[in-house]
Amino acid sequence: MLTRAGADDITPPAGLMLVAGGSVQGYGKAGRTRAVIGGLIVSTFATLSILPSLYVILQSGASTKSPSLNPMDPASRYYDPK
């Protein structure tokens, strides 16, 4: 159960930034850390800009008419005038 939030929430990103910047002595994983940070930045950019743009392009030819499946709706192709 989460009971406390605050400084503990910033610790992992801050640690990644310190290691990537080379501030931590004797820690030889700066290259891997830079790759992780770069991957996070690229994936965030793709999620927020590229993927929605592709969705808009692919859906541009789709019909905007909402198909009704209700047999009581006269606009539906399944309309059954009993």
C-alpha positions, 0 to 999 in steps of 0.5 A, a space after each residue: 500500500 502506498 502511504 508516502 509519496 514525495 522524494 522517493 518518487 524522484 530518486 530513480 530518475 535522479 539516479 539515472 541522470 547522475 550516472 549518465 552524467 558521470 557524477 557517480 565515481 567508479 560506476 561503469 554503466 554510464 553508457 547503458 544508462 544513456 541508452 536507457 534514457 535515450 530509449 525513454 525519450 524516443 519512445 515518449 516522443 513516438 507515443 505522443 507525436 508519431 503514433 497519433 499522426 499515423 493513426 490520423 493518416 490511416 483513419 483519414 479514409 474511414 467512414 465517419 458515419 456511425 454504424 447502427 446495429 439496432 434493428 429498431 433504428 430506421 437508419 440501420 442496415 439491419 432495420 426490420 420494419 415489422 
